[in-house]
Amino acid sequence: MKEPSSTELDDLLRKS
């Protein structure tokens, strides 16, 4: 299981 990076999560939210 890969740990979700804060940057990845933030990117998904910002991309939305």
C-alpha positions as CSV (number, residue, x, y, z in Angstrom):
1,M,0.0,0.0,0.0
2,K,1.4,3.3,-1.0
3,E,1.1,6.1,1.5
4,P,-0.7,9.1,0.0
5,S,1.5,12.2,-0.2
6,S,0.0,15.5,0.9
7,T,1.0,16.9,-2.5
8,E,-0.9,14.2,-4.3
9,L,-4.0,14.7,-2.2
10,D,-3.7,18.5,-2.5
11,D,-3.2,18.2,-6.3
12,L,-6.4,16.1,-6.6
13,L,-8.4,18.7,-4.7
14,R,-6.9,21.6,-6.6
15,K,-7.4,19.9,-10.0
16,S,-11.1,19.5,-9.2
